[in-house]
């Protein structure tokens, strides 16, 4: 009997240690991702990140009404705030709908209803992060096949909208030309208030960002370099980045 009790104690001891090891191991896998919110590009009208995460009810209404399929919902692999909406500008930027339907659809206030039109949107700011790879700076034409990524994206959508078809039609017309995609594809009502191609004093052509930029991410989406030369800094204002 004494041996039986001893064996039982040993079994419980090592079984418990095993369970704790599994839990600890799971913590090592998941806790770094959940420890803090990532600095994601949120949909138009998103309030400050802490309050956004508190108010968002993860209903997906903003995603459902977006006519460009720009909005995704985070999952367990993308860090903190599972189920909250974000935009991956490497895949699809926000096309700055004039009526901002995603904001209208938000029932919780996570997307501020004071954001009523495209020029009210403030998501971040565009930055020419890698000028050395920029085709305009390198004076290289837009290569064939540059539009494959957008075509593949639309191919995977079950309900491609007229808006998306119009974007693709415009996007397809630049092959072989000098690269001006970030400026020409800017969806703002007055694109020149946000970004323009300028010639520097040494004759280099490059994009220049202005205070009308809302950080929509379209320039990052359409940039034809392997790693986008121009990217969005989420939740950063023009003044914060360019006027410091």
C-alpha positions as a printed NumPy array, in Angstrom:
array([[  0.   ,   0.   ,   0.   ],
       [  2.849,   2.376,   0.902],
       [  4.43 ,   1.774,  -2.522],
       [  1.084,   2.422,  -4.21 ],
       [  0.73 ,   5.775,  -2.418],
       [  4.3  ,   6.682,  -3.325],
       [  3.744,   5.814,  -6.967],
       [  0.548,   7.858,  -6.987],
       [  2.325,  10.869,  -5.507],
       [  5.078,  10.563,  -8.081],
       [  2.521,  10.294, -10.885],
       [  0.672,  13.403,  -9.693],
       [  3.938,  15.287,  -9.215],
       [  5.289,  14.63 , -12.7  ],
       [  1.899,  14.919, -14.38 ],
       [  1.45 ,  18.357, -12.817],
       [  4.927,  19.382, -13.872],
       [  4.127,  18.222, -17.384],
       [  0.922,  20.251, -17.509],
       [  2.71 ,  23.347, -16.191],
       [  5.424,  22.885, -18.795],
       [  2.828,  22.767, -21.571],
       [  1.121,  25.889, -20.23 ],
       [  4.452,  27.662, -19.87 ],
       [  5.415,  26.58 , -23.355],
       [  2.138,  27.915, -24.683],
       [  2.807,  31.174, -22.907],
       [  6.157,  31.423, -24.6  ],
       [  4.464,  31.013, -27.943],
       [  1.546,  33.358, -27.427],
       [  2.509,  35.948, -24.835],
       [  5.014,  37.92 , -26.941],
       [  2.3  ,  38.513, -29.561],
       [ -0.315,  39.438, -26.986],
       [  1.912,  41.55 , -24.774],
       [  1.265,  44.789, -26.637],
       [ -0.776,  46.088, -29.539],
       [  0.983,  46.246, -32.862],
       [  1.063,  49.591, -34.622],
       [ -1.394,  48.569, -37.315],
       [ -2.99 ,  50.689, -39.999],
       [ -6.577,  50.965, -38.822],
       [ -9.634,  51.839, -40.948],
       [-10.699,  55.47 , -41.442],
       [-11.946,  57.23 , -38.348],
       [-10.195,  54.902, -35.891],
       [ -9.794,  56.616, -32.53 ],
       [ -6.588,  56.277, -30.509],
       [ -5.413,  52.678, -30.29 ],
       [ -6.129,  52.037, -26.618],
       [ -9.706,  53.293, -26.84 ],
       [-10.17 ,  51.641, -30.236],
       [ -9.323,  48.241, -28.778],
       [-11.683,  48.879, -25.865],
       [-14.634,  50.002, -27.995],
       [-14.361,  47.753, -31.054],
       [-16.899,  44.926, -30.714],
       [-15.333,  42.918, -33.564],
       [-18.594,  42.847, -35.509],
       [-16.955,  43.083, -38.93 ],
       [-19.495,  45.586, -40.237],
       [-16.732,  47.866, -41.554],
       [-15.267,  44.969, -43.516],
       [-18.613,  44.021, -45.02 ],
       [-19.388,  47.473, -46.425],
       [-15.912,  48.239, -47.825],
       [-16.285,  48.278, -51.645],
       [-12.557,  47.685, -52.16 ],
       [-12.045,  44.717, -49.803],
       [ -9.423,  46.789, -48.009],
       [-10.266,  45.763, -44.451],
       [ -9.183,  42.549, -42.757],
       [ -9.852,  41.178, -39.272],
       [ -6.861,  40.213, -37.181],
       [ -6.551,  36.616, -36.069],
       [ -4.467,  34.827, -33.457],
       [ -1.41 ,  34.92 , -35.723],
       [ -1.433,  38.702, -36.093],
       [ -1.088,  39.678, -32.461],
       [ -3.125,  41.638, -29.978],
       [ -6.723,  42.64 , -30.659],
       [ -7.994,  39.433, -32.273],
       [-11.057,  40.181, -34.396],
       [-10.344,  43.899, -34.753],
       [-10.178,  45.469, -38.241],
       [ -6.968,  46.63 , -39.87 ],
       [ -5.572,  47.356, -43.324],
       [ -2.487,  45.651, -44.734],
       [ -1.251,  48.183, -47.27 ],
       [  1.091,  45.62 , -48.809],
       [ -2.041,  43.826, -49.975],
       [ -4.751,  46.476, -50.3  ],
       [ -4.836,  50.124, -49.34 ],
       [ -7.877,  52.192, -48.415],
       [ -9.367,  53.985, -51.43 ],
       [-10.786,  56.872, -49.395],
       [-14.472,  56.493, -50.229],
       [-16.076,  59.921, -50.173],
       [-18.958,  58.752, -47.949],
       [-16.623,  56.684, -45.692],
       [-19.066,  53.731, -45.401],
       [-16.902,  51.815, -42.929],
       [-17.318,  54.634, -40.412],
       [-21.067,  54.805, -40.983],
       [-21.311,  51.059, -40.373],
       [-19.449,  51.126, -37.054],
       [-21.978,  50.783, -34.198],
       [-19.611,  51.223, -31.262],
       [-17.704,  54.461, -31.836],
       [-14.388,  52.718, -32.447],
       [-14.525,  54.502, -35.819],
       [-15.36 ,  58.127, -35.098],
       [-18.516,  59.285, -36.912],
       [-17.055,  62.786, -37.1  ],
       [-15.033,  61.366, -40.001],
       [-17.581,  62.104, -42.724],
       [-15.578,  62.484, -45.935],
       [-12.282,  61.504, -47.499],
       [-10.425,  64.626, -46.381],
       [-11.415,  63.933, -42.758],
       [ -9.511,  60.639, -42.778],
       [ -6.241,  60.569, -40.833],
       [ -4.722,  57.091, -40.807],
       [ -1.018,  57.874, -41.009],
       [  1.497,  59.399, -43.378],
       [  3.337,  58.17 , -46.496],
       [  7.133,  58.062, -46.376],
       [  9.642,  57.26 , -49.121],
       [ 11.37 ,  54.769, -46.853],
       [ 13.628,  53.191, -49.495],
       [ 14.536,  55.811, -52.121],
       [ 17.362,  53.665, -53.489],
       [ 14.852,  51.071, -54.732],
       [ 12.324,  53.6  , -56.081],
       [ 11.965,  53.135, -59.859],
       [ 11.432,  56.859, -60.376],
       [ 14.676,  57.674, -58.558],
       [ 16.496,  54.939, -60.499],
       [ 14.952,  56.143, -63.772],
       [ 13.693,  52.647, -64.541],
       [ 10.368,  52.005, -66.332],
       [  7.502,  50.091, -64.781],
       [  8.11 ,  46.432, -65.659],
       [  5.722,  43.965, -67.264],
       [  3.714,  41.977, -64.769],
       [  3.709,  44.725, -62.163],
       [ -0.085,  44.449, -61.942],
       [ -0.135,  40.693, -61.259],
       [ -0.513,  41.201, -57.519],
       [ -3.669,  43.272, -57.903],
       [ -5.114,  40.863, -60.436],
       [ -4.458,  37.944, -58.107],
       [ -6.049,  39.816, -55.224],
       [ -9.229,  40.44 , -57.207],
       [ -9.249,  36.887, -58.509],
       [ -9.582,  35.712, -54.905],
       [-12.618,  37.928, -54.217],
       [-16.073,  36.459, -54.701],
       [-17.746,  39.804, -55.362],
       [-15.463,  42.188, -57.245],
       [-17.104,  45.6  , -57.334],
       [-17.297,  48.138, -60.137],
       [-15.031,  50.387, -58.083],
       [-12.327,  47.726, -58.023],
       [-12.651,  47.065, -61.74 ],
       [-12.142,  50.776, -62.421],
       [ -9.037,  50.837, -60.234],
       [ -7.577,  47.833, -62.047],
       [ -8.343,  49.34 , -65.451],
       [ -6.463,  52.502, -64.515],
       [ -3.633,  50.544, -62.919],
       [ -3.061,  48.414, -66.004],
       [ -2.157,  51.408, -68.178],
       [  1.319,  52.244, -66.799],
       [  3.527,  49.402, -68.045],
       [  6.756,  50.581, -69.677],
       [  6.308,  54.179, -68.527],
       [  8.32 ,  56.163, -66.002],
       [  7.038,  55.228, -62.565],
       [  4.563,  57.692, -61.121],
       [  2.213,  55.096, -59.635],
       [  2.205,  56.398, -56.062],
       [  1.121,  59.846, -57.263],
       [ -1.177,  58.821, -60.118],
       [ -3.033,  56.15 , -58.138],
       [ -3.595,  58.359, -55.077],
       [ -7.359,  58.189, -54.416],
       [ -7.743,  61.596, -52.798],
       [-10.187,  64.054, -54.435],
       [ -7.216,  66.385, -54.926],
       [ -4.218,  64.038, -55.206],
       [ -1.727,  66.89 , -55.608],
       [ -2.515,  67.981, -52.058],
       [ -1.216,  64.612, -50.856],
       [  1.624,  63.531, -53.135],
       [  3.34 ,  64.586, -56.346],
       [  6.374,  63.679, -58.439],
       [  9.006,  66.405, -58.199],
       [ 12.419,  66.973, -59.744],
       [ 15.243,  67.632, -57.307],
       [ 18.069,  70.113, -57.836],
       [ 20.231,  67.3  , -59.214],
       [ 17.539,  66.13 , -61.627],
       [ 16.257,  63.124, -59.679],
       [ 12.528,  62.504, -59.987],
       [ 10.956,  61.354, -56.744],
       [  7.623,  61.424, -54.909],
       [  7.073,  64.218, -52.414],
       [  4.417,  63.93 , -49.696],
       [  2.277,  66.871, -48.569],
       [ -0.037,  67.564, -45.681],
       [ -3.072,  66.379, -47.645],
       [ -1.826,  62.779, -47.32 ],
       [ -4.173,  60.726, -45.133],
       [ -2.044,  57.584, -44.938],
       [ -4.49 ,  55.479, -46.946],
       [ -1.812,  53.021, -48.063],
       [ -2.65 ,  52.94 , -51.776],
       [  0.832,  54.182, -52.68 ],
       [  2.335,  51.303, -50.707],
       [ -0.026,  48.811, -52.355],
       [  0.752,  49.877, -55.93 ],
       [  4.493,  50.423, -55.539],
       [  5.997,  47.964, -58.064],
       [  9.251,  47.243, -56.223],
       [  9.639,  43.893, -54.445],
       [  9.577,  45.616, -51.077],
       [  7.53 ,  48.826, -51.378],
       [  9.8  ,  51.848, -51.601],
       [  7.068,  54.053, -50.165],
       [  5.267,  52.948, -47.03 ],
       [  2.75 ,  54.215, -44.506],
       [  3.641,  55.136, -40.943],
       [  0.363,  54.387, -39.091],
       [ -1.022,  56.993, -36.685],
       [  1.71 ,  59.488, -37.537],
       [  0.779,  62.966, -38.76 ],
       [  2.455,  65.033, -41.455],
       [  3.583,  67.521, -38.819],
       [  5.061,  64.815, -36.614],
       [  7.145,  63.248, -39.372],
       [  8.026,  66.065, -41.741],
       [  8.064,  69.087, -39.459],
       [ 10.191,  67.766, -36.593]])
